Amino acid sequence: MTPSPAPTPASAGTPHPPRPLRRLTARERGEPHRVATPLELFFDLCFVVAVAQAGAELVHAVAEGHAGNGILNYAMLFFAIWWAWMNFSWFASAYDNDDVLYRLITLVQIAGVLVLAAGISQAFEKHDYMAVWLGYVIMRVAMATQWLRAARTAEGPERTTAVRYAAGVLLVQIGWAGLVVLPPHARPWVFLVMAIAEICVPVFAERHHTTAWHPHHIAERYGLFTIIVLGETIAAATVAVKSAVSEHDALDTLLPIAAGGLLIVFSAWWIYFAVPIHGHLRSNRQSFLWGYGHYLVFASAAAIGAGLEVVVEQSVGTSHISVLAASAAVTLPTALYLLTVWILHSRHFKVGTAQQVVLPLAALLVICCTFLGHWAVLATGIVTALAVAIGIALTAGRAAHGKETRPATPTA
């Protein structure tokens, strides 16, 4: 489908206000200067509110000794948040026309995630998913509305894809009602079946036509959400340390935790942005694996902040878990983050065995840090920082000897 010849505010920087209605047609995949819009940034910030709520409830569950149920609820709720965010981001990359109706429907999606966020505590504490289900349905029905708008102006295979998206999204919402009407022991199975169904909708919809998503724009959107999640991790850890210092005289215990936490987050940022991943996103197969895999990247990054809060609570005696369990709350999500970023990002840009093994080996050492007692967080921070330093040294050394086949970048 030929995109509208009129430049959009997102692509051309026009100062004119948005039109009430504009044809929702596909944008050019190779459009220059395609960057995130203010509406997308606002969308991200509102979604991180729900991420913060899920993280806070995970902290409470783990600190009270209910790690199994806490992790299960966290995984389920984080999927709802992440999936709605991801679907909007890919749709916006292909179809954002920035008219008034598009903005209003997007604001409805934001309202949906705030409803979901309001119900997270009830879901964790009382296994009441009514508000969560309602908020999710609001987001997904709004998303189906956008696809129907795209279908109205599309033709041929593009129209079929848009209709399949809308129908698939609406049909799956019927199944999610099982979280509300079925008994608690059946809900994890409902979640598993319906999550698989949600994931299959894009695969089915795009069998014969690929939407015109923009590789650079998608890479930027994922990177921005990673930054926001890591920022939330720092904020959560800071609040935890501040509260502990106010109520307990334990600064000597908390300083190593704070230092280790900062090293972990700083290293996590460096490792993620060490390589320009947009050049790797060329096919639907690559993009599906990369986009879906970020569920683990985002969830583990947010869980690191929750783990730091758990460690702080354990160190000042306000939790009911062992030092080993508290340490694992930081080391395990950190190791998962390192492995998933390596699988999705770094391994595509590594040359030689030495560069390839840095992050997997660092992940293994981080898991070993779990058994270092009160020094586990600081040791984890040191390991991740060393992984960054070694990656930089190996890349610089290879470039200096003229063996680097790609432009030298400060990789980890």
Phi, psi and chi 1 to 4 in degrees:
 res  aa     phi    psi   chi1   chi2   chi3   chi4
   1 MET       -  130.0 -173.2   70.4 -177.2      -
   2 THR   -73.8  126.8  -56.0      -      -      -
   3 PRO   -68.5  159.2   25.2  -33.0      -      -
   4 SER   -61.5  134.3  172.4      -      -      -
   5 PRO   -70.3  -19.5   26.0  -34.3      -      -
   6 ALA   -74.6  126.0      -      -      -      -
   7 PRO   -66.4  144.9   25.3  -32.8      -      -
   8 THR   -91.6  159.2   64.8      -      -      -
   9 PRO   -57.5  -34.2  -25.5   33.8      -      -
  10 ALA   -67.3  -32.8      -      -      -      -
  11 SER   -97.3  -27.1   61.8      -      -      -
  12 ALA  -114.8   -7.1      -      -      -      -
  13 GLY    68.8   25.7      -      -      -      -
  14 THR   -65.5  139.9  174.2      -      -      -
  15 PRO   -82.1   -3.2   30.6  -36.0      -      -
  16 HIS   -73.5  146.4  -59.4  -64.1      -      -
  17 PRO   -67.5  159.5   24.7  -33.7      -      -
  18 PRO   -67.3  146.9   26.0  -35.5      -      -
  19 ARG   -74.6  152.2  -62.2  176.8 -174.8  173.6
  20 PRO   -58.8  -41.9  -25.1   35.0      -      -
  21 LEU  -140.5  138.5  -72.2  174.2      -      -
  22 ARG  -144.7  147.0  179.9 -173.4  -73.5  120.7
  23 ARG   -57.6  131.9  -74.0  169.0   54.9   86.4
  24 LEU   -91.9   84.8 -164.7   63.0      -      -
  25 THR  -111.8  159.8   53.7      -      -      -
  26 ALA   -66.3  140.8      -      -      -      -
  27 ARG   -86.9  166.4  -59.5  176.9   65.5  150.1
  28 GLU   -73.6  132.5  -66.3 -177.6   18.3      -
  29 ARG   -67.0  -29.5 -172.3  162.7 -175.2  172.4
  30 GLY   -99.0   21.6      -      -      -      -
  31 GLU   -57.9  128.2  179.2 -177.3  -39.5      -
  32 PRO   -74.5  153.9   27.7  -34.6      -      -
  33 HIS    57.9   36.1  -49.2  -61.7      -      -
  34 ARG   -82.7  111.1 -179.7   75.7  167.5   96.0
  35 VAL  -129.4  168.8  -64.0      -      -      -
  36 ALA   -65.0  141.2      -      -      -      -
  37 THR   -91.2  162.6   65.7      -      -      -
  38 PRO   -57.7  -34.8  -27.1   35.2      -      -
  39 LEU   -64.6  -40.1 -179.8   60.4      -      -
  40 GLU   -65.3  -39.8  -71.1  174.1  -38.1      -
  41 LEU   -64.4  -41.8  -60.5  178.2      -      -
  42 PHE   -63.4  -40.5 -177.3   53.2      -      -
  43 PHE   -57.3  -47.2 -171.9   88.5      -      -
  44 ASP   -60.6  -45.7  -69.2   -3.8      -      -
  45 LEU   -61.3  -40.8  -73.2  173.4      -      -
  46 CYS   -68.3  -35.5  -66.7      -      -      -
  47 PHE   -68.8  -32.6  -93.0   64.4      -      -
  48 VAL   -67.5  -22.1  169.7      -      -      -
  49 VAL   -58.9  -43.9  171.3      -      -      -
  50 ALA   -67.9  -38.3      -      -      -      -
  51 VAL   -60.4  -42.1  172.8      -      -      -
  52 ALA   -63.8  -39.8      -      -      -      -
  53 GLN   -63.9  -43.3  -69.5  -65.8  -43.0      -
  54 ALA   -63.9  -40.8      -      -      -      -
  55 GLY   -64.0  -40.6      -      -      -      -
  56 ALA   -63.6  -40.3      -      -      -      -
  57 GLU   -70.3  -33.2  -67.7  -61.1  -31.2      -
  58 LEU   -63.7  -41.9  176.8   62.2      -      -
  59 VAL   -57.4  -48.3  170.6      -      -      -
  60 HIS   -61.7  -43.6  179.8   72.2      -      -
  61 ALA   -65.6  -44.9      -      -      -      -
  62 VAL   -67.9  -42.7  173.0      -      -      -
  63 ALA   -64.3  -27.5      -      -      -      -
  64 GLU   -88.8    3.8  -67.7  -63.1  -39.5      -
  65 GLY    85.5   17.9      -      -      -      -
  66 HIS  -114.2   52.3  -53.8  -61.2      -      -
  67 ALA   -63.1  -40.8      -      -      -      -
  68 GLY   -59.3  -53.2      -      -      -      -
  69 ASN   -65.0  -37.3  -73.4  -27.6      -      -
  70 GLY   -63.6  -45.2      -      -      -      -
  71 ILE   -66.2  -39.4  -67.0  172.2      -      -
  72 LEU   -63.0  -48.3  178.0   60.8      -      -
  73 ASN   -62.9  -39.6  -76.8  -36.1      -      -
  74 TYR   -62.4  -44.8  177.8   77.4      -      -
  75 ALA   -61.9  -41.1      -      -      -      -
  76 MET   -66.9  -48.1  -67.2  168.8   60.2      -
  77 LEU   -70.6  -37.0  -67.6  166.8      -      -
  78 PHE   -66.0  -33.8 -162.8   94.2      -      -
  79 PHE   -60.7  -44.5  176.0   86.4      -      -
  80 ALA   -60.3  -43.3      -      -      -      -
  81 ILE   -66.7  -49.9  -61.0  164.6      -      -
  82 TRP   -65.4  -41.3  161.4   77.1      -      -
  83 TRP   -66.4  -42.9 -172.7 -108.8      -      -
  84 ALA   -64.1  -40.4      -      -      -      -
  85 TRP   -63.4  -45.4  175.4   88.2      -      -
  86 MET   -65.5  -44.5 -169.7 -179.1   79.8      -
  87 ASN   -60.1  -43.2  -84.1 -149.3      -      -
  88 PHE   -62.9  -42.6  166.1   79.1      -      -
  89 SER   -63.0  -42.7  -63.1      -      -      -
  90 TRP   -72.1  -36.8  -71.8   79.8      -      -
  91 PHE   -64.2  -46.2  177.0   87.5      -      -
  92 ALA   -62.9  -34.3      -      -      -      -
  93 SER   -63.3  -29.4 -173.2      -      -      -
  94 ALA   -96.2  -29.9      -      -      -      -
  95 TYR  -130.1   -0.7  -73.4  101.1      -      -
  96 ASP   -56.1  111.3 -178.3    0.7      -      -
  97 ASN  -107.6   -4.6   68.5  -10.4      -      -
  98 ASP    58.7   30.2 -160.7   38.8      -      -
  99 ASP   -85.1  175.2   67.6   -0.9      -      -
 100 VAL   -63.0  -41.0  169.6      -      -      -
 101 LEU   -64.9  -40.8 -177.2   56.6      -      -
 102 TYR   -60.1  -44.6  177.0   88.2      -      -
 103 ARG   -62.7  -43.5  -69.5 -173.5  175.6 -168.8
 104 LEU   -63.8  -42.1  -70.0  175.9      -      -
 105 ILE   -65.6  -36.6  -64.9  174.4      -      -
 106 THR   -65.5  -39.4  -58.4      -      -      -
 107 LEU   -64.9  -32.3  -66.7  177.5      -      -
 108 VAL   -62.9  -41.0  169.9      -      -      -
 109 GLN   -61.7  -40.2  -68.7  177.7  -90.1      -
 110 ILE   -63.2  -41.8  -68.4  174.5      -      -
 111 ALA   -60.0  -37.5      -      -      -      -
 112 GLY   -62.3  -43.1      -      -      -      -
 113 VAL   -69.2  -29.1   77.2      -      -      -
 114 LEU   -70.8  -36.1  -63.5  179.9      -      -
 115 VAL   -63.3  -43.9  172.3      -      -      -
 116 LEU   -60.1  -45.3 -174.2  150.9      -      -
 117 ALA   -59.9  -37.8      -      -      -      -
 118 ALA   -65.8  -24.5      -      -      -      -
 119 GLY   -96.0    1.2      -      -      -      -
 120 ILE   -64.8  -42.1  -72.9  176.9      -      -
 121 SER   -60.7  -42.7  -64.8      -      -      -
 122 GLN   -64.5  -36.1  -66.2  -66.2  -43.9      -
 123 ALA   -66.6  -41.5      -      -      -      -
 124 PHE   -71.8  -47.6  -93.6   87.3      -      -
 125 GLU   -85.5  -36.0  -61.8  168.8    8.3      -
 126 LYS  -120.2    2.6  -60.0 -179.8  180.0  179.5
 127 HIS    55.8   34.6  -56.7  -70.6      -      -
 128 ASP  -101.1  109.9  179.7   -0.4      -      -
 129 TYR  -102.6   13.3  -74.6   85.7      -      -
 130 MET   -60.0  -51.9  177.4   58.9   74.5      -
 131 ALA   -66.0  -39.4      -      -      -      -
 132 VAL   -61.6  -47.2  169.0      -      -      -
 133 TRP   -62.2  -43.0  171.9   77.3      -      -
 134 LEU   -63.6  -45.7  178.3   59.9      -      -
 135 GLY   -62.5  -39.6      -      -      -      -
 136 TYR   -65.9  -42.4 -172.6   74.2      -      -
 137 VAL   -63.0  -40.4  168.1      -      -      -
 138 ILE   -58.4  -46.4  -68.5  171.9      -      -
 139 MET   -63.6  -43.0  -69.1 -173.0  -69.6      -
 140 ARG   -75.5  -36.4  -57.4  -57.3  -76.2  147.8
 141 VAL   -64.8  -39.5  170.4      -      -      -
 142 ALA   -61.9  -39.3      -      -      -      -
 143 MET   -64.9  -41.5 -171.2   73.5 -100.4      -
 144 ALA   -62.2  -35.4      -      -      -      -
 145 THR   -62.1  -40.7  -56.9      -      -      -
 146 GLN   -62.9  -41.1  -63.7  -79.6   39.8      -
 147 TRP   -65.3  -36.4  -80.1  114.5      -      -
 148 LEU   -66.2  -36.2  -70.7  173.7      -      -
 149 ARG   -62.3  -42.9  -75.1 -165.0   70.2 -161.7
 150 ALA   -65.1  -38.6      -      -      -      -
 151 ALA   -65.0  -31.4      -      -      -      -
 152 ARG   -63.2  -33.6 -176.6 -179.4  178.3 -175.4
 153 THR  -104.1   -6.0   55.9      -      -      -
 154 ALA   -87.7  168.1      -      -      -      -
 155 GLU  -138.8  156.9  -62.8  176.5   -5.3      -
 156 GLY    61.2 -140.1      -      -      -      -
 157 PRO   -59.7  -32.5  -24.2   34.3      -      -
 158 GLU   -64.7  -41.2 -177.7 -173.2   -2.4      -
 159 ARG   -66.0  -39.9 -175.5  178.0 -172.4  -80.3
 160 THR   -60.3  -42.6  -59.8      -      -      -
 161 THR   -62.0  -44.8  -65.9      -      -      -
 162 ALA   -64.3  -41.9      -      -      -      -
 163 VAL   -65.0  -41.0  170.9      -      -      -
 164 ARG   -62.2  -41.8  -75.4  177.1  174.6  176.6
 165 TYR   -59.4  -51.3  -97.0  114.3      -      -
 166 ALA   -61.1  -47.1      -      -      -      -
 167 ALA   -64.9  -42.0      -      -      -      -
 168 GLY   -63.6  -44.4      -      -      -      -
 169 VAL   -61.9  -45.8  168.3      -      -      -
 170 LEU   -67.5  -39.5  -67.6  174.4      -      -
 171 LEU   -65.1  -41.2 -176.0   62.7      -      -
 172 VAL   -65.1  -29.7  169.3      -      -      -
 173 GLN   -62.8  -27.1  -58.7  -39.5  -59.1      -
 174 ILE   -63.9  -42.3  -61.0  173.3      -      -
 175 GLY   -65.7  -33.1      -      -      -      -
 176 TRP   -64.7  -18.0  -78.7  116.2      -      -
 177 ALA   -61.3  -18.5      -      -      -      -
 178 GLY   -60.0  -26.0      -      -      -      -
 179 LEU   -64.8  -22.8  -70.6  176.2      -      -
 180 VAL   -97.0  -39.7  179.3      -      -      -
 181 VAL   -95.2  -20.9  -59.3      -      -      -
 182 LEU   -90.4  157.7  -66.7  178.6      -      -
 183 PRO   -64.9  158.0   21.3  -32.4      -      -
 184 PRO   -55.1  -39.0  -27.1   35.2      -      -
 185 HIS   -67.4  -17.9   69.2  -90.6      -      -
 186 ALA   -90.7  -13.4      -      -      -      -
 187 ARG   -65.6  -40.1  -72.5  168.9 -175.2  165.2
 188 PRO   -59.2  -34.8  -26.5   35.9      -      -
 189 TRP   -73.0  -36.2  -62.7  106.7      -      -
 190 VAL   -61.0  -45.7  172.5      -      -      -
 191 PHE   -59.0  -47.0  165.0   77.4      -      -
 192 LEU   -60.4  -47.3 -179.8   61.2      -      -
 193 VAL   -64.9  -45.7  171.9      -      -      -
 194 MET   -73.3  -31.6  -61.3  -42.2  -58.2      -
 195 ALA   -64.7  -41.6      -      -      -      -
 196 ILE   -62.5  -41.1  -66.6  173.3      -      -
 197 ALA   -61.8  -42.7      -      -      -      -
 198 GLU   -61.2  -44.1  -73.2  -83.8   19.5      -
 199 ILE   -65.0  -31.2  -70.8  172.1      -      -
 200 CYS   -76.5  -20.1  -71.4      -      -      -
 201 VAL   -59.2  -51.0  168.9      -      -      -
 202 PRO   -63.0  -36.9  -22.9   35.2      -      -
 203 VAL   -61.8  -43.1  177.9      -      -      -
 204 PHE   -69.2  -43.7  168.3   71.4      -      -
 205 ALA   -65.8  -34.3      -      -      -      -
 206 GLU  -103.0   26.5  -58.8 -156.7   19.6      -
 207 ARG   -63.0  -37.5  -76.9 -167.8  -53.1  168.3
 208 HIS  -117.3   -3.2  -56.4  -60.1      -      -
 209 HIS  -152.1  130.4  173.3   78.6      -      -
 210 THR   -98.1  126.8  -59.4      -      -      -
 211 THR   -64.6  156.6   53.1      -      -      -
 212 ALA   -85.7   49.9      -      -      -      -
 213 TRP   -67.5  152.3   51.4  -89.5      -      -
 214 HIS  -103.1  116.2 -166.8  -70.7      -      -
 215 PRO   -54.8  -46.1  -26.0   34.4      -      -
 216 HIS   -66.9  -40.4 -168.4  -77.2      -      -
 217 HIS   -65.3  -42.4  175.7 -111.8      -      -
 218 ILE   -64.2  -44.3  -76.2  -66.8      -      -
 219 ALA   -60.5  -40.0      -      -      -      -
 220 GLU   -66.0  -41.4 -178.4 -168.3   31.8      -
 221 ARG   -62.1  -44.1  -64.0  -72.4  -68.1  114.0
 222 TYR   -66.6  -39.4  -86.5   71.0      -      -
 223 GLY   -63.6  -41.0      -      -      -      -
 224 LEU   -64.5  -40.3  -70.8  171.6      -      -
 225 PHE   -68.0  -35.0 -160.2   72.6      -      -
 226 THR   -61.6  -43.5  -59.2      -      -      -
 227 ILE   -61.1  -44.1  -70.7  174.3      -      -
 228 ILE   -64.9  -41.3  -66.6  174.4      -      -
 229 VAL   -65.3  -42.8  171.0      -      -      -
 230 LEU   -64.5  -37.3  -69.9  175.0      -      -
 231 GLY   -62.9  -39.5      -      -      -      -
 232 GLU   -64.1  -34.6  178.7   59.9   33.6      -
 233 THR   -63.6  -45.0  -66.2      -      -      -
 234 ILE   -63.1  -43.3  -68.7 -180.0      -      -
 235 ALA   -61.8  -43.7      -      -      -      -
 236 ALA   -63.9  -43.8      -      -      -      -
 237 ALA   -65.6  -38.0      -      -      -      -
 238 THR   -63.7  -44.3  -58.2      -      -      -
 239 VAL   -62.3  -40.2  170.4      -      -      -
 240 ALA   -63.7  -45.4      -      -      -      -
 241 VAL   -65.6  -41.0  172.2      -      -      -
 242 LYS   -60.7  -45.1  178.2 -177.8  177.4 -178.7
 243 SER   -64.1  -40.4  -60.2      -      -      -
 244 ALA   -66.3  -40.6      -      -      -      -
 245 VAL   -66.1  -35.8  169.6      -      -      -
 246 SER   -68.3  -32.4  -59.5      -      -      -
 247 GLU  -102.8  -17.0  -60.7  176.6    9.5      -
 248 HIS  -139.0  149.2  -55.8  -86.9      -      -
 249 ASP   -94.3   75.9 -173.3   14.0      -      -
 250 ALA  -132.7   37.1      -      -      -      -
 251 LEU   -63.4  -36.8 -166.0   58.1      -      -
 252 ASP   -64.5  -29.1   56.6  -23.8      -      -
 253 THR   -81.1  -34.9  -56.6      -      -      -
 254 LEU   -81.6  -28.2  -63.2  175.1      -      -
 255 LEU   -60.5  -45.0  -80.5  177.6      -      -
 256 PRO   -61.7  -35.1  -23.1   34.0      -      -
 257 ILE   -65.9  -45.7  -62.6  172.8      -      -
 258 ALA   -63.4  -43.3      -      -      -      -
 259 ALA   -63.8  -45.1      -      -      -      -
 260 GLY   -63.7  -40.7      -      -      -      -
 261 GLY   -61.6  -42.0      -      -      -      -
 262 LEU   -64.6  -42.5  -78.0  177.6      -      -
 263 LEU   -61.6  -40.0  -74.8  174.8      -      -
 264 ILE   -62.9  -49.5  -67.5  169.9      -      -
 265 VAL   -67.1  -43.0  175.7      -      -      -
 266 PHE   -60.9  -42.7  -69.6  167.5      -      -
 267 SER   -66.8  -39.4  -59.2      -      -      -
 268 ALA   -60.1  -41.8      -      -      -      -
 269 TRP   -63.9  -47.1  171.3   84.7      -      -
 270 TRP   -61.6  -44.9 -167.7  -66.4      -      -
 271 ILE   -64.4  -41.2  -69.7  167.7      -      -
 272 TYR   -65.9  -41.2 -172.5   92.6      -      -
 273 PHE   -99.0   17.4  -68.6   98.9      -      -
 274 ALA   -73.0  -23.9      -      -      -      -
 275 VAL  -129.3  146.9  -67.4      -      -      -
 276 PRO   -82.2   93.7   29.8  -32.3      -      -
 277 ILE   -74.9  -17.9 -164.6   61.2      -      -
 278 HIS   -60.1  -27.5   64.2  -90.2      -      -
 279 GLY   -68.2  -18.6      -      -      -      -
 280 HIS   -84.5  -19.0  176.3   68.3      -      -
 281 LEU   -86.8   88.7  -57.4  178.7      -      -
 282 ARG  -115.7  -33.7  -63.4  -60.4 -178.2 -171.6
 283 SER  -120.4  164.0   68.3      -      -      -
 284 ASN   -62.8  -38.6 -110.6   22.7      -      -
 285 ARG   -62.1  -46.8 -177.2  173.3  179.8  -88.4
 286 GLN   -63.1  -43.2  -69.3  172.5  -30.1      -
 287 SER   -69.0  -36.2   63.9      -      -      -
 288 PHE   -63.2  -48.8  -84.7  132.0      -      -
 289 LEU   -62.5  -42.9  -66.8  173.9      -      -
 290 TRP   -66.7  -46.6 -176.1   85.1      -      -
 291 GLY   -66.8  -45.1      -      -      -      -
 292 TYR   -66.3  -37.8  -72.2  177.0      -      -
 293 GLY   -62.2  -22.8      -      -      -      -
 294 HIS   -69.7  -10.7  -90.6   73.6      -      -
 295 TYR   -55.6  -44.9  168.6   74.7      -      -
 296 LEU   -71.6  -35.8  -64.9  176.2      -      -
 297 VAL   -62.9  -52.7  174.3      -      -      -
 298 PHE   -65.3  -45.1  -65.7  152.3      -      -
 299 ALA   -64.4  -41.9      -      -      -      -
 300 SER   -69.8  -38.1   59.5      -      -      -
 301 ALA   -62.2  -43.4      -      -      -      -
 302 ALA   -68.3  -35.8      -      -      -      -
 303 ALA   -68.2  -26.2      -      -      -      -
 304 ILE   -60.0  -43.2  -69.0  170.7      -      -
 305 GLY   -62.6  -42.7      -      -      -      -
 306 ALA   -61.6  -40.8      -      -      -      -
 307 GLY   -63.9  -39.3      -      -      -      -
 308 LEU   -62.2  -39.0  -68.6  171.9      -      -
 309 GLU   -63.4  -40.3  -69.5 -169.7   65.6      -
 310 VAL   -62.5  -43.4  169.5      -      -      -
 311 VAL   -62.5  -41.3  170.7      -      -      -
 312 VAL   -62.3  -46.2  169.6      -      -      -
 313 GLU   -62.8  -39.5  -68.5 -169.0   12.6      -
 314 GLN   -67.4  -37.9 -163.9  -77.4  -30.8      -
 315 SER   -68.2  -26.6   67.3      -      -      -
 316 VAL  -102.5    7.6  -62.6      -      -      -
 317 GLY    79.6   22.8      -      -      -      -
 318 THR  -103.4    6.2   58.7      -      -      -
 319 SER  -118.2  171.5   68.1      -      -      -
 320 HIS  -118.1   37.1  -54.6  -72.3      -      -
 321 ILE  -127.8  166.7   59.4  173.4      -      -
 322 SER   -79.4  166.7   65.3      -      -      -
 323 VAL   -62.2  -38.7  175.2      -      -      -
 324 LEU   -61.6  -46.0 -179.3   64.4      -      -
 325 ALA   -64.5  -41.6      -      -      -      -
 326 ALA   -64.1  -41.9      -      -      -      -
 327 SER   -62.7  -40.8  -60.1      -      -      -
 328 ALA   -62.4  -28.2      -      -      -      -
 329 ALA   -64.6  -19.1      -      -      -      -
 330 VAL  -102.5  -45.7  173.7      -      -      -
 331 THR   -69.1  -39.5   57.9      -      -      -
 332 LEU   -66.9  -48.5  -65.1 -176.0      -      -
 333 PRO   -65.1  -30.9   18.3  -29.5      -      -
 334 THR   -65.7  -44.2  -59.0      -      -      -
 335 ALA   -63.3  -40.2      -      -      -      -
 336 LEU   -63.4  -41.0 -179.9   60.1      -      -
 337 TYR   -61.1  -47.3  178.7   89.3      -      -
 338 LEU   -60.6  -43.3  -66.0  175.3      -      -
 339 LEU   -67.1  -44.7  -77.8  175.4      -      -
 340 THR   -69.7  -37.8   49.9      -      -      -
 341 VAL   -66.0  -37.4  171.9      -      -      -
 342 TRP   -63.6  -44.5  173.6   70.8      -      -
 343 ILE   -65.6  -43.1  -68.7  171.0      -      -
 344 LEU   -84.7  -32.5  -62.2  174.6      -      -
 345 HIS  -114.4  -71.7  -84.4   68.7      -      -
 346 SER   -64.3  -38.3  -57.1      -      -      -
 347 ARG   -63.5  -22.5   67.9 -175.2  178.6   89.4
 348 HIS   -74.4  -13.1  -57.0  -66.2      -      -
 349 PHE  -118.8    3.3  -63.7   84.2      -      -
 350 LYS   -87.1  145.7  -59.7  -60.2 -177.3 -176.4
 351 VAL  -125.8  115.8  179.2      -      -      -
 352 GLY    93.3  157.2      -      -      -      -
 353 THR   -63.5  -39.6  -56.8      -      -      -
 354 ALA   -58.6  -44.5      -      -      -      -
 355 GLN   -69.2  -37.5  -71.3 -171.4   12.7      -
 356 GLN   -66.8  -32.9  -73.5  -71.9    1.0      -
 357 VAL   -87.8   -6.6  -59.1      -      -      -
 358 VAL   -58.6  -54.5  171.2      -      -      -
 359 LEU   -71.9  -43.0  -70.3 -176.9      -      -
 360 PRO   -59.8  -40.3  -26.4   35.8      -      -
 361 LEU   -66.5  -39.2 -178.0   59.0      -      -
 362 ALA   -62.1  -40.3      -      -      -      -
 363 ALA   -61.4  -41.1      -      -      -      -
 364 LEU   -64.5  -43.2  178.6   60.4      -      -
 365 LEU   -65.5  -35.7  -68.0  175.6      -      -
 366 VAL   -62.4  -42.1  164.1      -      -      -
 367 ILE   -61.7  -39.1  -66.8  175.1      -      -
 368 CYS   -63.5  -29.7  -66.3      -      -      -
 369 CYS   -63.9  -17.9  -69.2      -      -      -
 370 THR   -55.2  -30.3  -52.9      -      -      -
 371 PHE   -93.9   13.4  -55.5   96.6      -      -
 372 LEU   -95.2   14.2  -63.7 -179.3      -      -
 373 GLY    65.5 -134.2      -      -      -      -
 374 HIS   -69.3  -11.2  -67.6  -69.9      -      -
 375 TRP   -95.6    5.6  -63.6   99.7      -      -
 376 ALA   -60.9  -44.4      -      -      -      -
 377 VAL   -67.0  -44.7  175.1      -      -      -
 378 LEU   -63.3  -42.4 -178.7   58.7      -      -
 379 ALA   -63.0  -40.1      -      -      -      -
 380 THR   -62.4  -42.2  -61.9      -      -      -
 381 GLY   -62.2  -40.1      -      -      -      -
 382 ILE   -66.0  -42.1  -67.6  172.4      -      -
 383 VAL   -62.3  -46.1  167.9      -      -      -
 384 THR   -65.7  -37.3   55.2      -      -      -
 385 ALA   -67.1  -38.4      -      -      -      -
 386 LEU   -65.4  -35.8  -76.3  174.3      -      -
 387 ALA   -60.4  -42.2      -      -      -      -
 388 VAL   -63.0  -46.9  171.5      -      -      -
 389 ALA   -63.4  -42.5      -      -      -      -
 390 ILE   -66.2  -40.3  -67.7  171.6      -      -
 391 GLY   -60.5  -42.6      -      -      -      -
 392 ILE   -63.7  -43.8  -67.0  172.2      -      -
 393 ALA   -64.3  -42.7      -      -      -      -
 394 LEU   -65.2  -41.7  -71.5  173.0      -      -
 395 THR   -66.2  -43.4  -57.2      -      -      -
 396 ALA   -65.2  -40.3      -      -      -      -
 397 GLY   -64.7  -41.6      -      -      -      -
 398 ARG   -67.2  -40.1 -166.7  171.8 -173.2   89.4
 399 ALA   -64.8  -38.4      -      -      -      -
 400 ALA   -65.1  -30.4      -      -      -      -
 401 HIS   -91.5    6.5  -72.8   84.3      -      -
 402 GLY    72.7   23.0      -      -      -      -
 403 LYS  -101.9   -7.1  -62.3  178.9 -179.3 -179.8
 404 GLU   -77.2  123.9 -174.0   61.6   76.7      -
 405 THR   -89.0  -11.7   58.5      -      -      -
 406 ARG  -119.5  163.5  -60.9  177.9  178.5   88.1
 407 PRO   -56.6  131.5  -24.4   33.6      -      -
 408 ALA   -66.9  125.9      -      -      -      -
 409 THR  -130.2  154.6   55.3      -      -      -
 410 PRO   -72.0   75.8   27.1  -33.3      -      -
 411 THR   -83.9  163.8   59.2      -      -      -
 412 ALA  -127.0      -      -      -      -      -
